Amino acid sequence: MEAKAVAKFIRVSPRKTRIVAKNVVGRPVEDALNVLRFTPQKGAQVIREVMKSALANAEHNTNMNVDALVVKEILVNEGPTWKRFMPRAQGRATSIRKRTSHVTVILAEN
């Protein structure tokens, strides 16, 4: 059985968040939460909150054993990009792309 949680339109770069996600895939949930708690990147906090939501879904919706759960998969997909402009010298402007992410955490019983 599996439990999952999704957070959409999170204002963090998907490329940077995937690096954090690779560190916790395959670990028991308790270890993964501890690793994310002490990881300084912004994406770690986002993944941690989604993982806690998936843990609550596993406990309340499917009555899974919380102690036997492992992180099966973390998907970090690209969401819509906010496009902004920054004024530059001599009347020019350069574009700024503020990227967003869709984060999905899937937990499974060991």
Buried (B, 14 or more C-beta within 10 A) or exposed (E): EBBBBBBEEBEBBBEBBBBBBEBBBEBBBEEBBBBBEEBEBBBBBBBBBBBBBBBEBBBEEEEBEBEEBBBBBBBBBEBEEEEEEEEEEEEEEEEEEEBBBBBBBBBBBE
